[in-house]
């Protein structure tokens, strides 16, 4: 079974937003100087700045030019982003073959988001023939390299026994990693697993924590599940779930 939930188109600004840069003019000048001197990381940051309109207007063409400069130096993050530009026709003429080629090269170089895209491509037949073996291989590689969505998708495979032997502990571990990275679907799924008593006793407090966290993002199923379980929780348990959720949210905010 190919996971339909794996179908996604990442917002390009989020891809570029993995590297943060202040919009202060002095910083912009420094980034431009570094990019012009051949610093690939600075070139990717400058691409983000042009894409986001830091210099006055949204300029995807200049963004693509600086990404290409970084690609020419073998930067896998630039390959990943520029590959998606080509797939979508953002800042460049749309060229699906070129986009897929860049994404494959980035994936081969270990870029986790590109590896996740390759899994998607083989799972959905996007530019390649559907291939469950390749889908699973790239999903595993992306998960091992820290891609939160891929960890969630691999967790679902383990929990359901689809394409792999069912392994609830392995699925739980992957959900925990993905949830802690902030992937909302994993947070909801982990909460649901914690109340199902599949391989461990149910834990309403920890489930409540994850439902509450996902609920802060407006996830409807998380809010529904939280309302369902509070009927079976004491006031102390509800307070503890709230404390855990707030502690997690504070820690993530402090880490940004």
DRENDO-56206 format. One line per 8 residues: for each residue x, y, z of N, C-alpha, C, CB. Coordinates in nm, 3 decimals, decimal comma, m for minus. Glycine has a CB too. Layout:
REM residues N
X:Y:Z:X:Y:Z:X:Y:Z:X:Y:Z | ...
This chain:
REM residues 256
0,085:m0,120:0,000:0,000:0,000:0,000:0,087:0,124:0,000:m0,095:0,001:0,122 | 0,064:0,216:m0,091:0,136:0,342:m0,094:0,057:0,443:m0,012:0,157:0,392:m0,241 | 0,122:0,512:0,076:0,053:0,605:0,164:0,012:0,731:0,088:0,142:0,642:0,283 | m0,117:0,752:0,073:m0,165:0,873:0,009:m0,132:0,995:0,093:m0,316:0,864:m0,016 | m0,126:0,975:0,226:m0,094:1,087:0,312:0,046:1,141:0,288:m0,108:1,047:0,456 | 0,126:1,064:0,212:0,261:1,109:0,186:0,264:1,214:0,075:0,350:0,991:0,148 | 0,155:1,228:m0,001:0,151:1,327:m0,108:0,158:1,466:m0,048:0,024:1,311:m0,195 | 0,250:1,546:m0,096:0,261:1,682:m0,044:0,342:1,768:m0,138:0,324:1,682:0,095
0,315:1,897:m0,131:0,396:1,996:m0,202:0,441:2,096:m0,097:0,316:2,066:m0,320 | 0,569:2,095:m0,062:0,619:2,184:0,041:0,619:2,327:m0,010:0,760:2,143:0,085 | 0,583:2,420:0,076:0,585:2,561:0,041:0,730:2,604:0,027:0,512:2,646:0,148 | 0,762:2,668:m0,085:0,901:2,699:m0,114:0,960:2,795:m0,012:0,913:2,758:m0,252 | 0,879:2,883:0,041:0,933:2,975:0,140:0,974:2,902:0,267:0,832:3,083:0,172 | 0,907:2,791:0,298:0,946:2,713:0,415:1,075:2,638:0,389:0,835:2,616:0,453 | 1,093:2,590:0,267:1,218:2,524:0,233:1,334:2,621:0,248:1,212:2,469:0,090 | 1,315:2,740:0,199:1,420:2,840:0,209:1,433:2,891:0,351:1,394:2,955:0,113
1,327:2,881:0,428:1,328:2,936:0,562:1,404:2,854:0,663:1,191:2,952:0,608 | 1,466:2,743:0,621:1,545:2,665:0,715:1,670:2,737:0,759:1,582:2,535:0,654 | 1,708:2,843:0,687:1,824:2,921:0,725:1,776:3,061:0,755:1,934:2,920:0,613 | 1,795:3,106:0,876:1,741:3,234:0,918:1,841:3,346:0,895:1,699:3,229:1,064 | 1,793:3,460:0,849:1,881:3,575:0,831:1,804:3,702:0,863:1,937:3,581:0,687 | 1,864:3,792:0,939:1,801:3,919:0,970:1,792:4,002:0,844:1,880:3,995:1,079 | 1,691:4,089:0,839:1,673:4,175:0,723:1,746:4,308:0,739:1,526:4,200:0,698 | 1,822:4,323:0,844:1,896:4,447:0,863:1,986:4,474:0,744:1,977:4,443:0,993
1,994:4,599:0,698:2,076:4,630:0,580:2,220:4,586:0,592:2,072:4,778:0,554 | 2,280:4,605:0,711:2,421:4,568:0,727:2,440:4,419:0,708:2,472:4,611:0,865 | 2,347:4,341:0,763:2,355:4,196:0,748:2,337:4,158:0,601:2,250:4,126:0,835 | 2,244:4,226:0,535:2,222:4,200:0,392:2,347:4,226:0,311:2,109:4,285:0,340 | 2,417:4,333:0,345:2,541:4,363:0,273:2,646:4,255:0,297:2,596:4,499:0,315 | 2,654:4,209:0,421:2,752:4,105:0,453:2,720:3,975:0,379:2,756:4,079:0,604 | 2,592:3,940:0,375:2,552:3,818:0,306:2,581:3,829:0,157:2,402:3,790:0,329 | 2,552:3,944:0,099:2,581:3,964:m0,044:2,731:3,951:m0,072:2,531:4,102:m0,090
2,811:4,010:0,017:2,956:4,004:m0,003:3,005:3,859:0,005:3,028:4,091:0,102 | 2,954:3,785:0,103:2,995:3,646:0,119:2,949:3,562:0,000:2,939:3,588:0,249 | 2,827:3,588:m0,046:2,775:3,514:m0,161:2,859:3,541:m0,286:2,628:3,550:m0,188 | 2,892:3,666:m0,306:2,972:3,702:m0,424:3,112:3,644:m0,417:2,979:3,853:m0,438 | 3,161:3,621:m0,296:3,295:3,564:m0,281:3,295:3,413:m0,303:3,351:3,596:m0,144 | 3,174:3,355:m0,318:3,166:3,213:m0,346:3,124:3,125:m0,231:3,293:3,166:m0,395 | 3,074:3,184:m0,121:3,027:3,107:m0,006:2,890:3,048:m0,040:3,020:3,197:0,123 | 2,885:2,915:m0,055:2,760:2,850:m0,098:2,648:2,869:0,004:2,783:2,701:m0,120
2,681:2,860:0,133:2,577:2,877:0,235:2,520:3,019:0,229:2,634:2,849:0,376 | 2,605:3,117:0,208:2,558:3,255:0,195:2,474:3,272:0,070:2,677:3,352:0,192 | 2,508:3,200:m0,035:2,430:3,209:m0,158:2,288:3,156:m0,137:2,500:3,130:m0,271 | 2,275:3,050:m0,057:2,141:2,997:m0,027:2,064:3,096:0,059:2,151:2,860:0,044 | 2,132:3,158:0,157:2,065:3,258:0,241:2,021:3,377:0,156:2,158:3,306:0,354 | 2,108:3,421:0,066:2,073:3,534:m0,020:1,954:3,498:m0,110:2,194:3,576:m0,105 | 1,950:3,374:m0,157:1,835:3,329:m0,236:1,707:3,342:m0,156:1,855:3,183:m0,283 | 1,715:3,305:m0,030:1,597:3,317:0,057:1,556:3,463:0,071:1,625:3,257:0,196
1,654:3,550:0,088:1,623:3,692:0,106:1,554:3,750:m0,016:1,751:3,770:0,136 | 1,602:3,714:m0,134:1,536:3,761:m0,257:1,396:3,701:m0,269:1,620:3,725:m0,381 | 1,382:3,575:m0,233:1,251:3,510:m0,244:1,150:3,575:m0,150:1,263:3,360:m0,214 | 1,195:3,612:m0,031:1,104:3,669:0,068:1,086:3,819:0,054:1,155:3,638:0,207 | 1,158:3,881:m0,038:1,141:4,024:m0,059:1,215:4,111:0,040:0,998:4,057:m0,054 | 1,323:4,061:0,096:1,399:4,137:0,195:1,450:4,269:0,139:1,517:4,054:0,246 | 1,482:4,271:0,009:1,538:4,391:m0,052:1,433:4,479:m0,119:1,644:4,352:m0,153 | 1,308:4,454:m0,086:1,202:4,542:m0,135:1,090:4,473:m0,209:1,261:4,643:m0,222
1,121:4,365:m0,280:1,015:4,295:m0,352:1,051:4,148:m0,368:0,991:4,360:m0,491 | 0,949:4,068:m0,378:0,966:3,924:m0,402:1,030:3,904:m0,538:0,829:3,849:m0,393 | 1,147:3,838:m0,541:1,221:3,824:m0,666:1,267:3,678:m0,682:1,342:3,921:m0,671 | 1,178:3,591:m0,729:1,216:3,451:m0,745:1,323:3,427:m0,850:1,095:3,370:m0,779 | 1,334:3,517:m0,948:1,436:3,500:m1,052:1,575:3,517:m0,992:1,414:3,601:m1,167 | 1,595:3,622:m0,913:1,724:3,640:m0,846:1,748:3,528:m0,746:1,730:3,777:m0,777 | 1,643:3,483:m0,681:1,656:3,372:m0,588:1,709:3,249:m0,660:1,521:3,341:m0,522 | 1,652:3,220:m0,776:1,695:3,103:m0,855:1,839:3,119:m0,902:1,603:3,083:m0,976
1,879:3,240:m0,937:2,017:3,263:m0,983:2,118:3,231:m0,873:2,034:3,408:m1,030 | 2,088:3,272:m0,751:2,182:3,245:m0,642:2,178:3,098:m0,602:2,151:3,333:m0,521 | 2,064:3,036:m0,614:2,058:2,892:m0,589:2,142:2,817:m0,691:1,912:2,842:m0,592 | 2,135:2,860:m0,816:2,214:2,796:m0,921:2,363:2,811:m0,893:2,179:2,855:m1,058 | 2,403:2,927:m0,841:2,544:2,947:m0,806:2,588:2,847:m0,700:2,568:3,091:m0,758 | 2,499:2,824:m0,601:2,531:2,727:m0,495:2,527:2,585:m0,548:2,433:2,743:m0,378 | 2,435:2,558:m0,640:2,428:2,425:m0,702:2,557:2,394:m0,777:2,307:2,415:m0,796 | 2,609:2,494:m0,846:2,732:2,475:m0,923:2,850:2,437:m0,833:2,766:2,601:m1,002
2,836:2,466:m0,704:2,940:2,429:m0,608:2,907:2,298:m0,536:2,959:2,541:m0,505 | 2,798:2,235:m0,578:2,763:2,106:m0,520:2,687:2,112:m0,390:2,884:2,028:m0,499 | 2,620:2,225:m0,362:2,547:2,238:m0,236:2,415:2,161:m0,243:2,521:2,387:m0,203 | 2,395:2,058:m0,159:2,274:1,976:m0,169:2,147:2,049:m0,129:2,289:1,854:m0,085 | 2,156:2,145:m0,034:2,036:2,221:0,003:1,988:2,306:m0,113:2,065:2,310:0,126 | 2,082:2,367:m0,185:2,045:2,446:m0,303:1,985:2,357:m0,410:2,168:2,522:m0,358 | 2,041:2,237:m0,428:1,985:2,143:m0,526:1,841:2,108:m0,491:2,071:2,014:m0,533 | 1,815:2,084:m0,364:1,681:2,050:m0,320:1,581:2,161:m0,350:1,681:2,019:m0,171
1,619:2,284:m0,318:1,527:2,396:m0,338:1,511:2,428:m0,486:1,576:2,519:m0,262 | 1,622:2,436:m0,557:1,613:2,470:m0,700:1,539:2,360:m0,777:1,755:2,490:m0,759 | 1,555:2,236:m0,735:1,480:2,128:m0,798:1,331:2,151:m0,789:1,516:1,996:m0,735 | 1,285:2,201:m0,675:1,142:2,229:m0,658:1,101:2,353:m0,736:1,109:2,247:m0,509 | 1,193:2,448:m0,750:1,165:2,563:m0,836:1,134:2,516:m0,978:1,285:2,662:m0,836 | 1,218:2,424:m1,028:1,198:2,374:m1,164:1,067:2,294:m1,174:1,317:2,286:m1,207 | 1,034:2,219:m1,073:0,910:2,142:m1,077:0,788:2,233:m1,080:0,901:2,049:m0,956 | 0,798:2,347:m1,012:0,684:2,438:m1,001:0,690:2,554:m1,098:0,676:2,491:m0,862
0,805:2,574:m1,165:0,819:2,688:m1,254:0,831:2,819:m1,179:0,702:2,694:m1,348 | 0,896:2,816:m1,063:0,916:2,935:m0,982:1,055:2,991:m1,008:0,898:2,904:m0,831 | 1,062:3,111:m1,063:1,189:3,176:m1,089:1,265:3,121:m1,209:1,274:3,165:m0,970 | 1,217:3,013:m1,265:1,279:2,948:m1,380:1,168:2,893:m1,468:1,379:2,834:m1,336 | 1,202:2,859:m1,590:1,103:2,792:m1,676:1,081:2,651:m1,623:1,150:2,790:m1,826 | 0,957:2,612:m1,616:0,925:2,480:m1,560:0,992:2,370:m1,641:0,773:2,458:m1,556 | 1,059:2,281:m1,568:1,131:2,170:m1,631:1,133:2,055:m1,531:1,279:2,212:m1,674 | 1,035:1,967:m1,545:1,020:1,859:m1,447:1,139:1,764:m1,447:0,893:1,782:m1,474
1,194:1,739:m1,564:1,309:1,647:m1,573:1,429:1,707:m1,500:1,344:1,618:m1,720 | 1,454:1,836:m1,524:1,564:1,904:m1,456:1,541:1,907:m1,305:1,581:2,046:m1,510 | 1,417:1,935:m1,266:1,385:1,940:m1,123:1,408:1,806:m1,055:1,242:1,983:m1,103 | 1,361:1,700:m1,119:1,377:1,568:m1,060:1,524:1,528:m1,055:1,296:1,464:m1,138 | 1,600:1,566:m1,157:1,743:1,536:m1,159:1,816:1,603:m1,043:1,804:1,579:m1,292 | 1,782:1,730:m1,017:1,844:1,801:m0,905:1,805:1,738:m0,771:1,804:1,949:m0,908 | 1,679:1,703:m0,759:1,633:1,642:m0,635:1,699:1,506:m0,612:1,481:1,628:m0,636 | 1,715:1,430:m0,718:1,780:1,299:m0,704:1,926:1,317:m0,662:1,772:1,221:m0,837
1,994:1,416:m0,722:2,134:1,439:m0,684:2,145:1,484:m0,539:2,198:1,544:m0,776 | 2,054:1,572:m0,498:2,054:1,616:m0,359:2,027:1,498:m0,265:1,949:1,726:m0,337 | 1,933:1,411:m0,306:1,902:1,294:m0,225:2,021:1,201:m0,214:1,783:1,219:m0,284 | 2,091:1,180:m0,326:2,209:1,095:m0,325:2,318:1,151:m0,234:2,264:1,079:m0,466 | 2,318:1,283:m0,218:2,417:1,348:m0,133:2,371:1,354:0,014:2,445:1,489:m0,184 | 2,254:1,297:0,043:2,209:1,287:0,181:2,116:1,396:0,228:2,325:1,285:0,269 | 2,062:1,479:0,138:1,972:1,586:0,178:1,836:1,524:0,213:1,958:1,694:0,065 | 1,792:1,532:0,339:1,674:1,458:0,382:1,544:1,499:0,315:1,658:1,471:0,527
1,524:1,628:0,289:1,400:1,669:0,224:1,395:1,620:0,079:1,386:1,822:0,228 | 1,509:1,618:0,015:1,514:1,564:m0,121:1,488:1,414:m0,120:1,650:1,593:m0,187 | 1,541:1,345:m0,019:1,515:1,202:m0,006:1,367:1,177:0,017:1,597:1,142:0,110 | 1,303:1,263:0,095:1,159:1,250:0,117:1,083:1,271:m0,013:1,111:1,351:0,223 | 1,131:1,365:m0,095:1,063:1,387:m0,223:1,078:1,265:m0,313:1,118:1,511:m0,292 | 1,195:1,203:m0,313:1,214:1,085:m0,396:1,121:0,972:m0,352:1,360:1,039:m0,391 | 1,101:0,960:m0,222:1,005:0,861:m0,173:0,865:0,893:m0,226:1,004:0,856:m0,018 | 0,828:1,020:m0,217:0,698:1,063:m0,269:0,687:1,031:m0,419:0,677:1,214:m0,245
0,793:1,063:m0,493:0,790:1,042:m0,638:0,767:0,896:m0,672:0,921:1,091:m0,702 | 0,838:0,807:m0,606:0,821:0,664:m0,633:0,689:0,611:m0,578:0,937:0,584:m0,574 | 0,640:0,670:m0,472:0,512:0,626:m0,417:0,394:0,667:m0,502:0,495:0,681:m0,280 | 0,404:0,784:m0,565:0,292:0,837:m0,643:0,312:0,828:m0,793:0,268:0,980:m0,605 | 0,432:0,787:m0,837:0,460:0,784:m0,979:0,474:0,923:m1,037:0,351:0,710:m1,051 | 0,535:1,013:m0,960:0,553:1,152:m1,004:0,687:1,168:m1,077:0,547:1,249:m0,883 | 0,684:1,155:m1,209:0,805:1,168:m1,288:0,884:1,040:m1,302:0,892:1,271:m1,229 | 0,844:0,937:m1,230:0,908:0,805:m1,237:0,799:0,699:m1,229:1,014:0,786:m1,121
0,835:0,577:m1,262:0,741:0,467:m1,246:0,722:0,438:m1,097:0,789:0,340:m1,321 | 0,600:0,407:m1,059:0,577:0,369:m0,919:0,661:0,247:m0,885:0,427:0,340:m0,893 | 0,720:0,253:m0,767:0,809:0,145:m0,726:0,809:0,140:m0,573:0,955:0,165:m0,782 | 0,742:0,039:m0,517:0,730:0,032:m0,371:0,864:0,007:m0,303:0,633:m0,076:m0,333 | 0,954:m0,064:m0,371:1,086:m0,088:m0,313:1,163:0,043:m0,299:1,166:m0,189:m0,400 | 1,160:0,123:m0,406:1,228:0,252:m0,402:1,158:0,348:m0,306:1,234:0,314:m0,543 | 1,026:0,345:m0,302:0,951:0,425:m0,207:0,997:0,397:m0,065:0,800:0,398:m0,220 | 1,005:0,270:m0,031:1,044:0,233:0,104:1,190:0,267:0,131:1,020:0,084:0,128
1,277:0,246:0,033:1,419:0,275:0,051:1,442:0,424:0,079:1,499:0,233:m0,074 | 1,377:0,509:0,001:1,397:0,652:0,021:1,329:0,701:0,147:1,345:0,729:m0,099 | 1,215:0,640:0,182:1,150:0,678:0,308:1,240:0,646:0,425:1,014:0,605:0,323 | 1,302:0,529:0,424:1,394:0,491:0,530:1,513:0,587:0,538:1,444:0,347:0,509 | 1,571:0,619:0,422:1,688:0,706:0,422:1,653:0,845:0,474:1,747:0,717:0,281 | 1,539:0,897:0,432:1,497:1,030:0,479:1,470:1,028:0,629:1,372:1,077:0,402 | 1,406:0,921:0,676:1,377:0,910:0,820:1,507:0,901:0,900:1,289:0,786:0,848 | 1,601:0,822:0,851:1,730:0,808:0,920:1,805:0,940:0,925:1,816:0,703:0,852
1,783:1,025:0,824:1,850:1,154:0,819:1,771:1,266:0,885:1,878:1,191:0,676 | 1,662:1,229:0,953:1,594:1,327:1,038:1,474:1,397:0,980:1,687:1,426:1,077 | 1,423:1,354:0,864:1,305:1,419:0,808:1,182:1,378:0,887:1,288:1,383:0,658 | 1,114:1,474:0,947:1,004:1,446:1,038:0,886:1,378:0,969:0,957:1,573:1,103 | 0,852:1,425:0,849:0,739:1,364:0,777:0,771:1,219:0,742:0,707:1,444:0,650 | 0,894:1,193:0,701:0,932:1,056:0,664:0,930:0,965:0,787:1,070:1,054:0,599 | 0,971:1,017:0,899:0,964:0,938:1,022:0,819:0,903:1,054:1,028:1,015:1,141 | 0,730:0,997:1,033:0,588:0,970:1,055:0,537:0,864:0,958:0,506:1,099:1,040
0,570:0,879:0,830:0,523:0,784:0,732:0,576:0,643:0,756:0,561:0,829:0,594 | 0,704:0,635:0,794:0,762:0,504:0,824:0,697:0,446:0,949:0,915:0,515:0,842 | 0,667:0,531:1,045:0,597:0,485:1,166:0,463:0,422:1,131:0,577:0,601:1,264 | 0,389:0,487:1,040:0,259:0,433:0,999:0,275:0,296:0,934:0,188:0,531:0,902 | 0,380:0,281:0,853:0,405:0,151:0,791:0,429:0,044:0,896:0,524:0,160:0,696 | 0,510:0,076:0,996:0,538:m0,022:1,102:0,414:m0,053:1,184:0,649:0,030:1,193 | 0,336:0,048:1,213:0,217:0,027:1,297:0,110:m0,053:1,226:0,160:0,161:1,342 | 0,101:m0,038:1,094:m0,003:m0,108:1,017:0,047:m0,236:0,953:m0,058:m0,016:0,911
0,181:m0,255:0,949:0,236:m0,371:0,883:0,228:m0,362:0,732:0,166:m0,494:0,929 | 0,227:m0,241:0,678:0,223:m0,221:0,533:0,364:m0,211:0,478:0,142:m0,093:0,497 | 0,398:m0,294:0,382:0,529:m0,300:0,315:0,640:m0,351:0,405:0,566:m0,165:0,264 | 0,618:m0,352:0,535:0,716:m0,401:0,631:0,643:m0,488:0,732:0,792:m0,282:0,703 | 0,719:m0,567:0,808:0,659:m0,646:0,915:0,611:m0,551:1,024:0,759:m0,750:0,972 | 0,495:m0,579:1,080:0,442:m0,493:1,185:0,537:m0,491:1,304:0,302:m0,541:1,228 | 0,566:m0,371:1,353:0,657:m0,353:1,465:0,612:m0,229:1,541:0,806:m0,339:1,416 | 0,524:m0,250:1,638:0,466:m0,138:1,711:0,571:m0,058:1,787:0,360:m0,189:1,807
0,665:m0,123:1,858:0,768:m0,043:1,928:0,849:0,046:1,833:0,862:m0,135:2,003 | 0,883:m0,007:1,715:0,958:0,074:1,619:0,873:0,190:1,570:1,004:m0,012:1,500 | 0,746:0,164:1,545:0,656:0,269:1,503:0,640:0,376:1,609:0,521:0,212:1,468 | 0,627:0,333:1,733:0,615:0,427:1,844:0,740:0,517:1,853:0,594:0,352:1,978 | 0,857:0,456:1,843:0,981:0,532:1,853:0,990:0,638:1,745:1,102:0,438:1,845 | 0,950:0,602:1,623:0,954:0,698:1,513:0,851:0,809:1,533:0,929:0,627:1,380 | 0,734:0,775:1,583:0,633:0,877:1,612:0,684:0,974:1,717:0,502:0,813:1,659 | 0,753:0,923:1,818:0,806:1,009:1,923:0,908:1,108:1,867:0,871:0,924:2,034
0,994:1,059:1,778:1,094:1,147:1,717:1,027:1,255:1,632:1,192:1,066:1,632 | 0,932:1,213:1,549:0,864:1,307:1,461:0,781:1,407:1,540:0,775:1,231:1,363 | 0,711:1,358:1,642:0,629:1,447:1,725:0,715:1,551:1,795:0,549:1,366:1,828 | 0,830:1,507:1,846:0,917:1,601:1,916:0,977:1,704:1,821:1,028:1,525:1,987 | 0,984:1,671:1,692:1,030:1,767:1,593:0,922:1,868:1,557:1,077:1,694:1,467 | 0,800:1,844:1,605:0,692:1,937:1,581:0,598:1,901:1,468:0,747:2,068:1,554 | 0,610:1,777:1,416:0,522:1,736:1,307:0,384:1,702:1,364:0,581:1,614:1,229 | 0,285:1,782:1,329:0,155:1,776:1,395:0,086:1,641:1,379:0,066:1,884:1,340
0,087:1,583:1,259:0,020:1,455:1,240:0,082:1,347:1,328:0,028:1,413:1,093 | 0,213:1,354:1,349:0,279:1,257:1,437:0,237:1,279:1,580:0,430:1,267:1,424 | 0,218:1,403:1,620:0,175:1,432:1,757:0,037:1,374:1,784:0,174:1,583:1,781 | m0,052:1,389:1,687:m0,188:1,334:1,703:m0,183:1,181:1,703:m0,281:1,385:1,590 | m0,109:1,124:1,609:m0,099:0,978:1,601:m0,036:0,919:1,726:m0,017:0,937:1,478 | 0,064:0,988:1,781:0,127:0,939:1,904:0,029:0,944:2,019:0,253:1,022:1,938 | m0,048:1,051:2,028:m0,150:1,058:2,131:m0,250:0,944:2,120:m0,223:1,190:2,124 | m0,292:0,915:1,997:m0,387:0,805:1,976:m0,325:0,671:2,011:m0,436:0,804:1,831
m0,198:0,653:1,980:m0,131:0,528:2,015:m0,122:0,512:2,166:0,008:0,523:1,953 | m0,099:0,622:2,235:m0,083:0,618:2,381:m0,212:0,581:2,454:m0,033:0,753:2,431 | m0,325:0,595:2,389:m0,451:0,558:2,455:m0,504:0,424:2,407:m0,556:0,665:2,432 | m0,435:0,361:2,310:m0,486:0,237:2,253:m0,438:0,111:2,322:m0,450:0,230:2,110 | m0,334:0,122:2,402:m0,287:0,006:2,480:m0,246:m0,110:2,390:m0,396:m0,039:2,577 | m0,171:m0,080:2,283:m0,129:m0,185:2,191:m0,012:m0,267:2,246:m0,090:m0,124:2,058 | 0,092:m0,199:2,289:0,210:m0,270:2,339:0,252:m0,224:2,476:0,325:m0,253:2,244 | 0,189:m0,119:2,527:0,218:m0,066:2,660:0,088:m0,021:2,722:0,320:0,050:2,653
0,084:m0,011:2,854:m0,037:0,042:2,918:m0,069:0,181:2,866:m0,021:0,045:3,071 | m0,198:0,213:2,857:m0,237:0,345:2,809:m0,185:0,453:2,904:m0,390:0,355:2,795 | m0,159:0,569:2,847:m0,105:0,682:2,924:m0,182:0,806:2,884:0,050:0,700:2,900 | m0,291:0,834:2,956:m0,376:0,945:2,921:m0,308:1,079:2,940:m0,502:0,940:3,001 | m0,220:1,087:3,038:m0,152:1,214:3,064:m0,062:1,252:2,947:m0,070:1,206:3,194 | 0,021:1,157:2,902:0,110:1,185:2,791:0,031:1,206:2,662:0,212:1,071:2,774 | m0,076:1,129:2,645:m0,161:1,148:2,528:m0,222:1,288:2,530:m0,273:1,041:2,522 | m0,269:1,329:2,648:m0,326:1,462:2,661:m0,227:1,571:2,628:m0,378:1,483:2,800
m0,102:1,549:2,668:0,004:1,646:2,634:0,013:1,665:2,484:0,140:1,599:2,689 | 0,021:1,555:2,408:0,039:1,566:2,264:m0,085:1,619:2,194:0,077:1,432:2,205 | m0,204:1,581:2,242:m0,326:1,637:2,184:m0,333:1,787:2,209:m0,450:1,567:2,242 | m0,293:1,830:2,327:m0,295:1,973:2,360:m0,198:2,050:2,272:m0,262:1,995:2,509 | m0,078:1,994:2,250:0,022:2,060:2,165:m0,029:2,073:2,023:0,155:1,983:2,167 | m0,081:1,963:1,968:m0,134:1,967:1,831:m0,255:2,059:1,824:m0,173:1,825:1,783 | m0,331:2,066:1,933:m0,448:2,152:1,936:m0,413:2,299:1,927:m0,527:2,128:2,061 | m0,295:2,338:1,973:m0,253:2,478:1,963:m0,236:2,519:1,817:m0,123:2,501:2,040
m0,223:2,420:1,728:m0,211:2,449:1,585:m0,346:2,437:1,514:m0,108:2,355:1,520 | m0,450:2,418:1,593:m0,583:2,410:1,536:m0,618:2,278:1,472:m0,598:2,516:1,438 | m0,547:2,170:1,510:m0,576:2,040:1,450:m0,708:1,988:1,505:m0,460:1,939:1,477 | m0,810:1,970:1,419:m0,943:1,933:1,468:m0,948:1,797:1,537:m1,040:1,933:1,354 | m0,874:1,698:1,487:m0,879:1,565:1,549:m0,813:1,567:1,686:m0,811:1,462:1,460 | m0,710:1,648:1,701:m0,643:1,659:1,831:m0,739:1,718:1,934:m0,516:1,747:1,819 | m0,810:1,821:1,896:m0,905:1,883:1,988:m1,018:1,787:2,025:m0,964:2,011:1,927 | m1,063:1,711:1,926:m1,170:1,613:1,952:m1,122:1,505:2,047:m1,218:1,550:1,820
m1,003:1,452:2,024:m0,948:1,346:2,109:m0,925:1,398:2,251:m0,817:1,291:2,051 | m0,878:1,520:2,264:m0,854:1,576:2,397:m0,984:1,586:2,475:m0,788:1,714:2,388 | m1,089:1,631:2,410:m1,219:1,640:2,476:m1,271:1,502:2,516:m1,320:1,710:2,385 | m1,238:1,402:2,437:m1,285:1,266:2,467:m1,214:1,208:2,590:m1,262:1,175:2,346 | m1,083:1,231:2,601:m1,011:1,164:2,710:m1,020:1,237:2,843:m0,867:1,150:2,672 | m1,049:1,368:2,841:m1,053:1,439:2,970:m1,167:1,388:3,058:m1,070:1,590:2,947 | m1,266:1,325:2,997:m1,376:1,269:3,076:m1,328:1,155:3,165:m1,486:1,220:2,984 | m1,213:1,096:3,131:m1,161:0,983:3,206:m1,036:1,020:3,288:m1,128:0,869:3,112
m1,006:1,150:3,296:m0,887:1,195:3,368:m0,926:1,272:3,493:m0,800:1,282:3,277 | m0,844:1,258:3,594:m0,864:1,337:3,716:m0,814:1,479:3,692:m0,792:1,272:3,838 | m0,849:1,569:3,784:m0,801:1,706:3,774:m0,649:1,710:3,778:m0,859:1,791:3,886 | m0,590:1,626:3,861:m0,443:1,622:3,871:m0,380:1,576:3,740:m0,400:1,530:3,985 | m0,440:1,477:3,677:m0,387:1,428:3,549:m0,399:1,533:3,441:m0,460:1,301:3,507 | m0,511:1,604:3,437:m0,528:1,709:3,338:m0,426:1,821:3,359:m0,669:1,765:3,343 | m0,404:1,857:3,485:m0,306:1,962:3,515:m0,166:1,918:3,473:m0,309:1,997:3,665 | m0,133:1,791:3,497:m0,001:1,741:3,461:0,016:1,740:3,309:0,021:1,601:3,518
m0,087:1,700:3,237:m0,080:1,702:3,091:m0,057:1,844:3,042:m0,208:1,643:3,029 | m0,126:1,939:3,103:m0,109:2,079:3,065:0,032:2,129:3,095:m0,210:2,165:3,137 | 0,085:2,089:3,209:0,222:2,130:3,245:0,323:2,076:3,145:0,258:2,083:3,388 | 0,306:1,949:3,108:0,399:1,888:3,011:0,390:1,957:2,875:0,369:1,737:2,995 | 0,268:1,988:2,832:0,251:2,054:2,703:0,315:2,193:2,705:0,101:2,065:2,668 | 0,292:2,267:2,811:0,349:2,401:2,819:0,501:2,397:2,826:0,294:2,474:2,941 | 0,556:2,298:2,898:0,701:2,285:2,906:0,761:2,256:2,768:0,740:2,174:3,005 | 0,696:2,170:2,693:0,744:2,138:2,558:0,739:2,260:2,468:0,661:2,024:2,496
0,627:2,333:2,472:0,611:2,452:2,390:0,713:2,559:2,426:0,470:2,508:2,404 | 0,739:2,577:2,555:0,838:2,676:2,598:0,978:2,638:2,550:0,836:2,692:2,751 | 1,009:2,509:2,561:1,142:2,463:2,521:1,163:2,483:2,371:1,161:2,314:2,558 | 1,061:2,453:2,292:1,074:2,470:2,147:1,084:2,618:2,110:0,954:2,405:2,074 | 1,010:2,703:2,180:1,017:2,846:2,151:1,155:2,901:2,186:0,907:2,923:2,228 | 1,211:2,853:2,296:1,344:2,899:2,338:1,453:2,854:2,243:1,375:2,849:2,479 | 1,430:2,740:2,176:1,533:2,685:2,087:1,535:2,754:1,950:1,510:2,535:2,067 | 1,435:2,835:1,920:1,428:2,899:1,789:1,527:3,013:1,778:1,287:2,950:1,761
